[in-house]
Amino acid sequence: EVLEKLQAEIDQLPLSNDDADEEAKRYPDYDIVAQMPYMDMFVSEVLRMHPIANGAVQRCAATDAIVQGYFIEKDTLIHADVYSVHFDRELWGPEDPYEFYPERHETKRHPMAFLPFGAGPRLCIGMRFALIEMKILLVRMLRDYSIQPSDQLQTKLNIRERAVTAPEEVWIKLVPRSV
Protein backbone atom coordinates (compact mmCIF):
# COMPACT_ATOMS: atom_id res chain seq x y z
CA GLU A 1 0.00 0.00 0.00
CA VAL A 2 2.83 2.42 0.89
CA LEU A 3 4.71 1.51 -2.29
CA GLU A 4 1.57 2.16 -4.37
CA LYS A 5 1.12 5.59 -2.75
CA LEU A 6 4.76 6.49 -3.42
CA GLN A 7 4.55 5.38 -7.03
CA ALA A 8 1.27 7.25 -7.55
CA GLU A 9 2.93 10.42 -6.25
CA ILE A 10 5.94 9.84 -8.51
CA ASP A 11 3.66 9.25 -11.51
CA GLN A 12 2.10 12.70 -10.92
CA LEU A 13 5.47 14.48 -11.17
CA PRO A 14 6.48 16.47 -14.25
CA LEU A 15 8.95 13.62 -14.95
CA SER A 16 6.32 11.59 -16.71
CA ASN A 17 5.11 14.67 -18.52
CA ASP A 18 5.90 14.83 -22.26
CA ASP A 19 6.80 18.52 -21.84
CA ALA A 20 9.73 17.70 -19.52
CA ASP A 21 13.12 17.45 -21.23
CA GLU A 22 14.96 14.12 -21.21
CA GLU A 23 17.55 15.32 -18.68
CA ALA A 24 14.83 16.29 -16.17
CA LYS A 25 13.09 12.94 -16.70
CA ARG A 26 16.24 10.96 -15.97
CA TYR A 27 17.62 13.11 -13.16
CA PRO A 28 14.95 14.65 -10.94
CA ASP A 29 16.21 17.71 -9.10
CA TYR A 30 15.50 19.40 -5.79
CA ASP A 31 12.54 21.36 -7.12
CA ILE A 32 10.86 18.16 -8.29
CA VAL A 33 11.37 16.03 -5.17
CA ALA A 34 10.42 18.97 -2.92
CA GLN A 35 6.85 18.64 -4.31
CA MET A 36 6.34 15.22 -2.74
CA PRO A 37 4.54 15.29 0.63
CA TYR A 38 4.01 11.53 0.83
CA MET A 39 7.69 10.90 0.01
CA ASP A 40 8.60 13.29 2.87
CA MET A 41 6.40 11.32 5.27
CA PHE A 42 7.80 7.99 4.03
CA VAL A 43 11.44 9.04 4.46
CA SER A 44 10.68 10.54 7.87
CA GLU A 45 9.04 7.32 9.02
CA VAL A 46 11.99 5.24 7.81
CA LEU A 47 14.37 7.54 9.70
CA ARG A 48 12.16 7.48 12.80
CA MET A 49 12.21 3.69 12.93
CA HIS A 50 15.80 3.28 11.69
CA PRO A 51 17.84 6.37 12.60
CA ILE A 52 21.21 6.29 10.85
CA ALA A 53 23.62 8.02 13.24
CA ASN A 54 22.55 7.32 16.81
CA GLY A 55 26.06 7.71 18.17
CA ALA A 56 26.31 11.20 16.74
CA VAL A 57 23.53 12.54 18.98
CA GLN A 58 25.74 13.26 21.95
CA ARG A 59 26.94 16.24 23.95
CA CYS A 60 29.71 16.86 26.46
CA ALA A 61 28.67 18.45 29.77
CA ALA A 62 30.29 21.89 29.96
CA THR A 63 29.82 22.11 33.74
CA ASP A 64 28.71 19.95 36.63
CA ALA A 65 24.92 19.76 36.54
CA ILE A 66 21.94 18.04 38.09
CA VAL A 67 19.32 16.94 35.57
CA GLN A 68 16.11 15.39 36.88
CA GLY A 69 17.89 14.46 40.11
CA TYR A 70 20.94 12.90 38.40
CA PHE A 71 24.37 14.43 38.96
CA ILE A 72 26.31 14.86 35.73
CA GLU A 73 29.98 15.65 36.10
CA LYS A 74 31.71 18.18 33.83
CA ASP A 75 33.18 16.61 30.63
CA THR A 76 30.82 13.61 30.80
CA LEU A 77 29.59 12.46 27.40
CA ILE A 78 25.80 12.35 27.27
CA HIS A 79 24.12 10.27 24.57
CA ALA A 80 20.51 10.83 23.60
CA ASP A 81 18.45 7.65 23.70
CA VAL A 82 17.04 8.19 20.22
CA TYR A 83 15.26 4.83 20.06
CA SER A 84 13.28 5.50 23.26
CA VAL A 85 12.22 8.88 21.90
CA HIS A 86 11.36 7.56 18.43
CA PHE A 87 9.26 4.70 19.82
CA ASP A 88 7.55 6.59 22.65
CA ARG A 89 3.77 5.99 22.47
CA GLU A 90 2.97 9.41 23.95
CA LEU A 91 5.04 11.18 21.30
CA TRP A 92 4.15 9.02 18.29
CA GLY A 93 0.65 7.67 19.01
CA PRO A 94 -2.17 7.07 18.72
CA GLU A 95 -0.88 4.58 16.11
CA ASP A 96 1.47 1.90 17.40
CA PRO A 97 4.99 3.37 17.13
CA TYR A 98 6.33 -0.10 16.26
CA GLU A 99 4.20 -0.16 13.09
CA PHE A 100 5.38 1.54 9.90
CA TYR A 101 2.85 4.33 9.32
CA PRO A 102 4.10 7.31 7.26
CA GLU A 103 0.88 9.28 7.78
CA ARG A 104 1.82 9.83 11.45
CA HIS A 105 4.08 12.63 10.15
CA GLU A 106 1.03 14.68 9.12
CA THR A 107 0.61 15.50 12.82
CA LYS A 108 2.84 18.19 14.30
CA ARG A 109 5.00 16.70 17.08
CA HIS A 110 7.27 18.04 19.79
CA PRO A 111 10.40 19.50 18.11
CA MET A 112 12.63 17.06 20.01
CA ALA A 113 10.53 13.97 19.14
CA PHE A 114 12.33 13.38 15.81
CA LEU A 115 16.12 13.12 16.11
CA PRO A 116 17.60 11.19 13.17
CA PHE A 117 19.99 14.07 12.46
CA GLY A 118 20.25 15.44 15.99
CA ALA A 119 18.68 18.77 16.90
CA GLY A 120 19.40 22.38 17.72
CA PRO A 121 22.50 24.31 16.71
CA ARG A 122 24.49 21.08 16.21
CA LEU A 123 22.01 19.57 13.78
CA CYS A 124 23.83 17.46 11.17
CA ILE A 125 25.13 19.79 8.46
CA GLY A 126 24.62 17.05 5.85
CA MET A 127 20.91 16.60 6.65
CA ARG A 128 19.49 18.43 3.64
CA PHE A 129 21.93 16.76 1.26
CA ALA A 130 21.17 13.29 2.71
CA LEU A 131 17.41 13.83 2.47
CA ILE A 132 17.52 15.10 -1.11
CA GLU A 133 19.86 12.26 -2.11
CA MET A 134 17.48 9.64 -0.63
CA LYS A 135 14.45 11.16 -2.33
CA ILE A 136 16.11 11.45 -5.74
CA LEU A 137 17.28 7.83 -5.53
CA LEU A 138 13.79 6.65 -4.54
CA VAL A 139 12.14 8.63 -7.36
CA ARG A 140 14.53 7.24 -9.95
CA MET A 141 14.16 3.67 -8.70
CA LEU A 142 10.41 3.59 -7.98
CA ARG A 143 9.57 5.27 -11.26
CA ASP A 144 10.80 2.18 -13.10
CA TYR A 145 10.63 -0.63 -10.51
CA SER A 146 8.49 -2.03 -7.73
CA ILE A 147 10.26 -3.39 -4.68
CA GLN A 148 9.33 -6.79 -3.32
CA PRO A 149 10.86 -8.61 -0.37
CA SER A 150 13.28 -11.38 -1.15
CA ASP A 151 13.05 -14.78 0.53
CA GLN A 152 16.31 -13.88 2.31
CA LEU A 153 15.29 -10.37 3.45
CA GLN A 154 14.66 -11.17 7.12
CA THR A 155 17.51 -13.65 7.58
CA LYS A 156 20.12 -11.40 5.95
CA LEU A 157 19.01 -8.09 7.53
CA ASN A 158 21.64 -7.97 10.27
CA ILE A 159 21.65 -4.38 11.46
CA ARG A 160 25.04 -3.22 12.74
CA GLU A 161 25.68 -0.09 14.73
CA ARG A 162 29.11 1.36 14.05
CA ALA A 163 29.74 4.93 12.88
CA VAL A 164 26.31 4.64 11.26
CA THR A 165 23.50 2.17 11.81
CA ALA A 166 22.95 0.08 8.70
CA PRO A 167 22.18 -3.48 7.66
CA GLU A 168 25.05 -5.66 6.47
CA GLU A 169 22.99 -6.66 3.43
CA VAL A 170 19.56 -5.87 2.03
CA TRP A 171 17.96 -8.53 -0.12
CA ILE A 172 15.05 -7.30 -2.24
CA LYS A 173 13.58 -7.97 -5.67
CA LEU A 174 13.26 -5.15 -8.18
CA VAL A 175 10.39 -5.88 -10.52
CA PRO A 176 10.07 -3.69 -13.64
CA ARG A 177 6.89 -1.63 -13.59
CA SER A 178 4.48 -1.57 -16.47
CA VAL A 179 3.22 2.01 -16.33
C-alpha positions in Angstrom: 0.0 0.0 0.0 2.8 2.4 0.9 4.7 1.5 -2.3 1.6 2.2 -4.4 1.1 5.6 -2.8 4.8 6.5 -3.4 4.5 5.4 -7.0 1.3 7.2 -7.5 2.9 10.4 -6.3 5.9 9.8 -8.5 3.7 9.2 -11.5 2.1 12.7 -10.9 5.5 14.5 -11.2 6.5 16.5 -14.3 9.0 13.6 -15.0 6.3 11.6 -16.7 5.1 14.7 -18.5 5.9 14.8 -22.3 6.8 18.5 -21.8 9.7 17.7 -19.5 13.1 17.5 -21.2 15.0 14.1 -21.2 17.6 15.3 -18.7 14.8 16.3 -16.2 13.1 12.9 -16.7 16.2 11.0 -16.0 17.6 13.1 -13.2 14.9 14.7 -10.9 16.2 17.7 -9.1 15.5 19.4 -5.8 12.5 21.4 -7.1 10.9 18.2 -8.3 11.4 16.0 -5.2 10.4 19.0 -2.9 6.9 18.6 -4.3 6.3 15.2 -2.7 4.5 15.3 0.6 4.0 11.5 0.8 7.7 10.9 0.0 8.6 13.3 2.9 6.4 11.3 5.3 7.8 8.0 4.0 11.4 9.0 4.5 10.7 10.5 7.9 9.0 7.3 9.0 12.0 5.2 7.8 14.4 7.5 9.7 12.2 7.5 12.8 12.2 3.7 12.9 15.8 3.3 11.7 17.8 6.4 12.6 21.2 6.3 10.8 23.6 8.0 13.2 22.6 7.3 16.8 26.1 7.7 18.2 26.3 11.2 16.7 23.5 12.5 19.0 25.7 13.3 22.0 26.9 16.2 24.0 29.7 16.9 26.5 28.7 18.5 29.8 30.3 21.9 30.0 29.8 22.1 33.7 28.7 20.0 36.6 24.9 19.8 36.5 21.9 18.0 38.1 19.3 16.9 35.6 16.1 15.4 36.9 17.9 14.5 40.1 20.9 12.9 38.4 24.4 14.4 39.0 26.3 14.9 35.7 30.0 15.6 36.1 31.7 18.2 33.8 33.2 16.6 30.6 30.8 13.6 30.8 29.6 12.5 27.4 25.8 12.3 27.3 24.1 10.3 24.6 20.5 10.8 23.6 18.5 7.7 23.7 17.0 8.2 20.2 15.3 4.8 20.1 13.3 5.5 23.3 12.2 8.9 21.9 11.4 7.6 18.4 9.3 4.7 19.8 7.5 6.6 22.6 3.8 6.0 22.5 3.0 9.4 24.0 5.0 11.2 21.3 4.1 9.0 18.3 0.6 7.7 19.0 -2.2 7.1 18.7 -0.9 4.6 16.1 1.5 1.9 17.4 5.0 3.4 17.1 6.3 -0.1 16.3 4.2 -0.2 13.1 5.4 1.5 9.9 2.9 4.3 9.3 4.1 7.3 7.3 0.9 9.3 7.8 1.8 9.8 11.4 4.1 12.6 10.2 1.0 14.7 9.1 0.6 15.5 12.8 2.8 18.2 14.3 5.0 16.7 17.1 7.3 18.0 19.8 10.4 19.5 18.1 12.6 17.1 20.0 10.5 14.0 19.1 12.3 13.4 15.8 16.1 13.1 16.1 17.6 11.2 13.2 20.0 14.1 12.5 20.2 15.4 16.0 18.7 18.8 16.9 19.4 22.4 17.7 22.5 24.3 16.7 24.5 21.1 16.2 22.0 19.6 13.8 23.8 17.5 11.2 25.1 19.8 8.5 24.6 17.1 5.9 20.9 16.6 6.7 19.5 18.4 3.6 21.9 16.8 1.3 21.2 13.3 2.7 17.4 13.8 2.5 17.5 15.1 -1.1 19.9 12.3 -2.1 17.5 9.6 -0.6 14.4 11.2 -2.3 16.1 11.5 -5.7 17.3 7.8 -5.5 13.8 6.7 -4.5 12.1 8.6 -7.4 14.5 7.2 -9.9 14.2 3.7 -8.7 10.4 3.6 -8.0 9.6 5.3 -11.3 10.8 2.2 -13.1 10.6 -0.6 -10.5 8.5 -2.0 -7.7 10.3 -3.4 -4.7 9.3 -6.8 -3.3 10.9 -8.6 -0.4 13.3 -11.4 -1.2 13.1 -14.8 0.5 16.3 -13.9 2.3 15.3 -10.4 3.5 14.7 -11.2 7.1 17.5 -13.7 7.6 20.1 -11.4 5.9 19.0 -8.1 7.5 21.6 -8.0 10.3 21.7 -4.4 11.5 25.0 -3.2 12.7 25.7 -0.1 14.7 29.1 1.4 14.0 29.7 4.9 12.9 26.3 4.6 11.3 23.5 2.2 11.8 22.9 0.1 8.7 22.2 -3.5 7.7 25.0 -5.7 6.5 23.0 -6.7 3.4 19.6 -5.9 2.0 18.0 -8.5 -0.1 15.0 -7.3 -2.2 13.6 -8.0 -5.7 13.3 -5.2 -8.2 10.4 -5.9 -10.5 10.1 -3.7 -13.6 6.9 -1.6 -13.6 4.5 -1.6 -16.5 3.2 2.0 -16.3 
